[in-house]
Amino acid sequence: MTNSADETTLLTFPCRYVLKITAIAADLTLEALLVIIKPHVPSITAADVAVKNSSQGKYVSFSVSFMAQSQEQLDALYRDLTARKEIVFVL
């Protein structure tokens, strides 16, 4: 039996996907986040993102909802986001 990408993921594509991102508030704006995401999800707009600041204002969290097309798309997006020093974590 071979192990293909379809067999190793629990998702069925395309599917609605919500990406949670936490960043240092002073270092990442919604507009800057959209610039990072747009090459992977061309249809993304500010309306697809919920923004919440931490109680102390040091961090900001983004919930990004979009139609994921493939595991490869999610992996590439995750790599680009986690490579940024201003982003604390991505779920």
Secondary structure, DSSP 8 states (H G I E B T S, - for coil): ----HHHH-S--SSEEEEEEEEEEGGG--HHHHHHHHTTT-TT--GGGEEEEE-TTSSEEEEEEEEEE--HHHHHHHHHHHHT-TTEEEE-
